[in-house]
Each structure stands twice: as C-alpha cells, then as structure tokens.
Amino acid sequence: MRPIAPPFPNETAFFCRFFKDIGSYRDEDNRPLHEVDFRAEQSADSYSTCPFRDSREGYLINRAALHQIAAKWKDVLAGLQFFTSLSEGRHKECVLGLGRAWHVSLAVMFSPIYLFHRAKQPLADGGLPVEIAGLFKILLDVPTTIDLMFMKSPSDDFQDPKAIQRFADNYLILLNGEYACAGPPTLIDEVIELLYDKPDIALDNPFRRFFPDVPEFLEFVDHMTRQYVVAIYYQLATMFAMECAFGELSRLGLYTPLVIRDDHKFSAYERRRRIALSAMTNSDMRETALTAFAQQIKEESHRSFSAESFEISQALLQSQQFLREVSHLSPREILVAHREYQVQVGHFLRSCRRNIEDSIGAQGLFDEQMIAERLDCPPAQQLAEILDSFR
C-alpha cells in the first residue's frame, strides 16, 4: 500500500488569517507585501544568483525586492528605531537582548494588519508605504527563528546580536526551497544590531506619522502576540501528536516516521517544522520552551501581569498537559485527546480575536467560520479512517 503523506498540519486559525490578510496587500510600488515566489514576475531582472558566501550561496534571490528596499534603507532603519523605541517606558529599564528582539520583530510583523484595519484612517490596498513593507519583509521570519532558538537552547543567554544570524545560517533558515533571503550580510548585521541596541526615541522619527495612536497600536500588538504564542504551540502540539500517531502505523507499512535532516530542498515551513520536531522529542525541552515563552511575554509586554491574571497561562497549561500525555497514548487515544485540545484552544483563539477587534475599533477583522474550519485537523481525520479500515 502506498505510504500516507507526512502529517503536514493545516494552518491554524491564527496563521491562516494572518497570511490570508498579508497575502492580499500591495505597497505603493505595487509590489506584494508577502513575496512568496518572486519568479512569477517572469522577468530576468527580478532575481539573480546569491553571491554571499554562506548557506545561501548559489541559490536564487529576489533582486527586485532587494533593490526596492535598498533605495529606502535609511527610512527602513529609522522605522526599526521607531519600533524599538516602543519598548521604552514599559519597564523601569529597557531590557535588551533576544527577548526584546523577538517582541520588536512581532510588532513589525503585525503593523501592516493594524494599518489596514484600524478604525481611524485605515490604509487602502496599494497604499502601504514602501519603508513599512520593506521592514516587514526583512523581519517577517525573525520571530519564528527566535522561536526555534528558544526551543533548541532555551537556557542560553543569547546576548550576542549575531546569535540570530548564526542560528539562521546553521539551520538553513535563510533558504526556502530553491530560493533564499536576499539581504547582504552587512545589512542583516545592521538590522540585528538595532534590534539589540538602545532605542533612539527621537521625536522627529518619520515613522511616528504612520502611528499617531501609539497606545492603540501597542494594545493591538499585545493581543496579537498572545494569540501568536498560543497558536504556535497549538501548531507544535498538533505536529508532535500527529507524528506520534502516524508513527504507530509504521508496522503496517503505511508510514515511515520522520527522519530529521537538513535538506536544502525543503520549503521554509517544512524546515522549521522538522527543526521544531527535533526539539520536541526531548520531553524536558517541551516544558522548558513553553515556560520560556510565557515568561518572555510577561516581561516584555507593555502591560503588567501577575501569575494569577496572566491571560495566556491557561492555554499554555493546556498545551503542556496535552504534550505530556500524547507520547504515551495509542493513535485512537491521541485523536480523542487532540479533539478535546482543539476545543480548548479554539475558545481562547476566539476570545483573542474579540480582544484584537476591540483594540482597533474594527469589526470582522477575522472570519469566525474560518476559525472553525481550520481547527478541524485533516491528518487526524485521515488517521481515524485508516485505523477504522484495520479494525
């Protein structure tokens, strides 16, 4: 019998809505905000071979986007300084390092959605300033890279700005199938240094005109960040559960358990999935990583949380409990446990959605039906059907 496909989990409610939104946006130069595959432009000038002597050498890079961002480089750096300045005032002292870099990069990642959906003067499609689009493209993969850094080595200090770049290079995160990140090493260094640096809070920063209501934006980012953390652990828990369940079918010749290896041909998503699963096989790592993320948000958020009132604590505890149980369950028991876990996480994601909408005064930002559809995991259904056929 033909082996079933590896359990690629479907996009969760949060990630589906996020990429659906950003996939529809274009900037003032009519370039897409999310440039999935630039070769679709059918122009010889749109891409070239990467000349940088690192893991990207010889791969295709998006030359057109690089030229666009390079032309606005000073404005892009000013934008990054603006976002790092938002961390000022949240604590008595501004905490620099990997945690701050993670939080700032998430704020950049959520900024286009905020600008398009805010109640006052929302941007129209095609109206996103190039410098905001450029900064978004540069930092889009930084939060997920730092996620994996936390998972692989949660106890490391990571005070060296180059740690992010070294990790991305060593684990081939700068690659995506046949093409790679286009940023020259010197520009990547410049960006990461600013992520770690003491922020410039100059009042004349040009990015202030894009975010006249900073408290509203920070509240939006706070809600999005909490949803991001719960969603990514829902996704990780689903991946791990499905890998355990499908692995039980190997004796029937229906599935070969995942072999972790660094293959340059993997998509960026699949490579991250495999890196995460390699860390998730260590039971101590699963617990430590969850705790590290929860603590990070408590420390980096502009809001004050106590252990009792920390809003995502319950969702993370549910994830921890599910991960403790799943490696000891049968495939059928995993399906039942995962269904219950889906319901628990679904309630939290819907609650987050309402908070996000309230924070920017918009209605219908995310679609309720899509949440229900995306929390229905196809691998689990497929596994149930296979198990039934062998009863």
HULIN-V691370 format. One record per pair of residues at least 6 apart in sequence whose C-alpha atoms are under 8 Angstrom apart, sorted by the first residue. I is the first residue (numbers start at 0). J is the second residue. D is the distance in whole Angstrom. If there is no record, write none. Layout:
BEGIN
I:J:D / I:J:D
END
This chain:
BEGIN
0:252:7 / 0:253:7 / 1:253:7 / 2:252:7 / 2:253:4 / 2:254:5 / 2:255:8 / 3:253:6 / 3:254:6 / 4:254:8 / 5:242:8 / 5:254:8 / 5:257:7 / 6:238:7 / 6:241:6 / 6:242:7 / 6:245:8 / 6:378:6 / 7:238:7 / 7:378:8 / 8:234:7 / 8:237:7 / 8:238:6 / 8:376:7 / 8:377:8 / 8:378:7 / 9:373:7 / 9:376:7 / 9:377:7 / 10:234:8 / 10:373:7 / 11:230:7 / 11:233:8 / 11:234:7 / 11:370:8 / 11:373:6 / 11:374:6 / 12:230:8 / 12:348:8 / 12:369:7 / 12:370:5 / 12:371:8 / 12:373:5 / 12:374:6 / 13:226:7 / 13:227:7 / 13:230:6 / 13:348:8 / 13:370:8 / 14:230:8 / 15:373:8 / 16:365:6 / 16:366:8 / 16:369:8 / 20:112:7 / 21:32:6 / 21:33:6 / 21:111:8 / 21:112:7 / 22:31:7 / 22:32:7 / 22:33:5 / 23:31:8 / 23:32:8 / 23:124:8 / 24:31:6 / 24:32:6 / 24:33:8 / 24:124:6 / 24:125:7 / 24:127:8 / 25:31:4 / 25:32:5 / 25:124:6 / 25:125:5 / 25:126:7 / 25:127:7 / 26:32:6 / 26:124:7 / 26:125:5 / 26:126:6 / 26:127:4 / 26:128:6 / 26:129:6 / 26:132:7 / 27:125:5 / 27:126:5 / 27:127:6 / 27:128:6 / 27:129:6 / 28:125:8 / 28:129:7 / 29:125:6 / 32:132:6 / 32:135:8 / 32:136:7 / 33:136:7 / 37:45:7 / 37:46:7 / 37:61:6 / 38:45:7 / 38:46:7 / 44:62:7 / 44:63:7 / 45:61:6 / 45:62:5 / 45:63:5 / 45:64:8 / 46:59:6 / 46:60:5 / 46:61:5 / 46:62:5 / 46:63:6 / 47:59:6 / 47:60:6 / 47:61:7 / 47:62:6 / 48:56:8 / 48:57:5 / 48:58:6 / 48:59:5 / 48:60:6 / 49:55:6 / 49:56:5 / 49:57:5 / 49:58:5 / 49:59:6 / 49:60:6 / 49:179:8 / 49:181:7 / 50:56:6 / 50:57:7 / 51:183:7 / 51:184:8 / 53:168:7 / 54:168:6 / 54:169:8 / 54:171:6 / 54:173:7 / 54:174:8 / 55:173:7 / 55:174:6 / 55:179:6 / 55:180:7 / 58:177:6 / 58:178:5 / 58:179:6 / 59:177:7 / 59:178:4 / 59:179:6 / 60:178:6 / 60:179:5 / 60:180:6 / 60:181:5 / 61:179:8 / 61:180:8 / 61:181:6 / 62:181:7 / 65:181:6 / 65:182:7 / 67:133:8 / 68:75:8 / 68:129:8 / 68:130:7 / 68:133:5 / 71:129:8 / 71:130:6 / 72:130:8 / 74:130:6 / 74:205:8 / 75:130:5 / 75:131:7 / 75:133:7 / 75:134:6 / 76:190:7 / 77:204:7 / 77:205:7 / 77:206:7 / 78:130:7 / 78:131:7 / 78:134:7 / 78:204:8 / 78:205:8 / 78:206:6 / 79:134:7 / 79:190:8 / 79:193:7 / 79:194:8 / 80:193:7 / 80:198:6 / 80:199:6 / 80:200:8 / 81:198:8 / 81:199:7 / 81:200:7 / 81:204:7 / 81:206:6 / 81:207:7 / 82:103:6 / 82:106:7 / 82:107:7 / 83:103:6 / 83:193:8 / 83:194:7 / 83:197:8 / 83:198:5 / 83:199:8 / 84:198:5 / 84:199:6 / 84:200:5 / 86:93:7 / 86:99:8 / 86:103:8 / 86:299:8 / 86:301:8 / 87:93:6 / 87:198:8 / 88:301:8 / 89:299:8 / 89:300:7 / 89:301:5 / 89:302:7 / 90:301:8 / 93:197:8 / 94:299:8 / 95:195:6 / 95:196:7 / 95:197:7 / 96:157:7 / 96:158:5 / 96:159:8 / 96:160:7 / 96:194:8 / 96:195:5 / 97:145:8 / 97:157:6 / 97:158:7 / 97:160:8 / 97:195:7 / 98:295:6 / 98:299:7 / 99:194:7 / 99:195:7 / 99:299:7 / 100:191:8 / 100:194:5 / 100:195:6 / 101:141:7 / 101:142:5 / 101:145:6 / 102:142:8 / 102:299:7 / 103:194:7 / 104:138:6 / 104:139:7 / 104:141:6 / 104:142:6 / 105:139:8 / 105:142:6 / 105:220:8 / 105:224:7 / 106:220:6 / 107:134:7 / 107:135:6 / 107:138:7 / 107:139:8 / 108:135:6 / 108:138:7 / 108:139:6 / 109:220:7 / 109:223:7 / 110:220:8 / 111:127:8 / 111:131:8 / 111:132:8 / 111:135:8 / 113:216:7 / 113:219:7 / 113:359:7 / 114:121:6 / 114:122:6 / 115:121:5 / 115:122:5 / 115:123:7 / 115:124:8 / 116:122:8 / 116:359:7 / 116:361:6 / 116:364:7 / 117:359:5 / 117:360:7 / 117:361:6 / 118:359:6 / 118:360:5 / 118:361:6 / 144:163:7 / 144:166:8 / 144:167:7 / 144:172:7 / 145:163:7 / 147:271:8 / 147:274:7 / 147:275:6 / 148:166:7 / 149:288:6 / 149:291:7 / 149:292:8 / 150:275:7 / 150:278:6 / 150:279:8 / 150:284:7 / 150:285:8 / 150:287:8 / 150:288:5 / 151:275:8 / 151:278:6 / 151:284:8 / 153:284:8 / 153:287:7 / 153:288:6 / 153:291:7 / 160:191:6 / 160:192:6 / 160:194:8 / 160:195:6 / 161:188:7 / 161:191:7 / 161:192:8 / 163:191:8 / 164:187:8 / 164:188:8 / 167:173:6 / 170:261:7 / 171:261:8 / 171:263:7 / 171:270:8 / 172:267:7 / 172:270:7 / 172:271:7 / 173:179:6 / 173:180:5 / 173:267:8 / 174:180:6 / 174:263:7 / 174:266:8 / 174:267:6 / 175:263:8 / 175:264:8 / 175:265:7 / 175:266:5 / 175:267:4 / 175:268:8 / 176:263:7 / 176:264:5 / 176:265:5 / 176:266:4 / 176:267:7 / 177:263:8 / 177:264:6 / 210:216:7 / 215:358:6 / 215:359:7 / 216:359:8 / 217:301:7 / 218:358:6 / 219:355:6 / 219:358:5 / 219:359:7 / 221:300:7 / 221:301:8 / 222:351:6 / 222:354:7 / 222:355:6 / 223:351:8 / 223:355:7 / 225:296:8 / 225:311:7 / 225:351:8 / 226:348:6 / 226:351:6 / 228:292:7 / 229:311:7 / 229:314:7 / 229:315:7 / 229:344:8 / 229:348:8 / 230:348:8 / 232:289:8 / 232:315:8 / 232:318:7 / 233:318:7 / 233:344:7 / 235:275:7 / 235:276:8 / 236:318:7 / 236:321:8 / 236:322:6 / 237:337:8 / 238:272:8 / 238:276:8 / 239:276:7 / 239:279:7 / 240:322:8 / 240:325:6 / 240:326:7 / 240:333:7 / 240:337:8 / 241:378:7 / 241:379:7 / 242:256:7 / 242:257:7 / 243:325:8 / 243:326:6 / 243:330:8 / 244:329:7 / 244:330:4 / 244:331:8 / 244:333:7 / 244:382:8 / 245:254:6 / 245:256:7 / 245:330:7 / 245:382:7 / 246:254:7 / 246:255:7 / 246:256:5 / 247:329:8 / 247:330:7 / 248:254:6 / 249:255:6 / 249:256:7 / 259:273:6 / 259:274:7 / 259:277:7 / 260:273:8 / 261:270:8 / 262:270:8 / 278:284:7 / 278:285:8 / 279:285:6 / 282:323:8 / 285:319:8 / 285:322:8 / 286:319:6 / 289:315:7 / 289:319:7 / 293:311:8 / 293:312:7 / 293:315:8 / 297:303:7 / 297:304:6 / 297:309:8 / 314:343:8 / 314:344:7 / 314:347:7 / 317:340:7 / 317:343:8 / 318:340:8 / 321:336:7 / 321:337:8 / 321:340:7 / 325:333:6 / 325:336:8 / 330:382:8 / 331:383:7 / 331:386:8 / 334:379:6 / 334:383:7 / 341:374:6 / 341:375:8 / 345:370:8 / 345:371:8 / 345:374:7 / 349:367:8 / 349:370:8 / 352:365:7 / 356:362:6 / 356:363:8 / 356:364:6
END
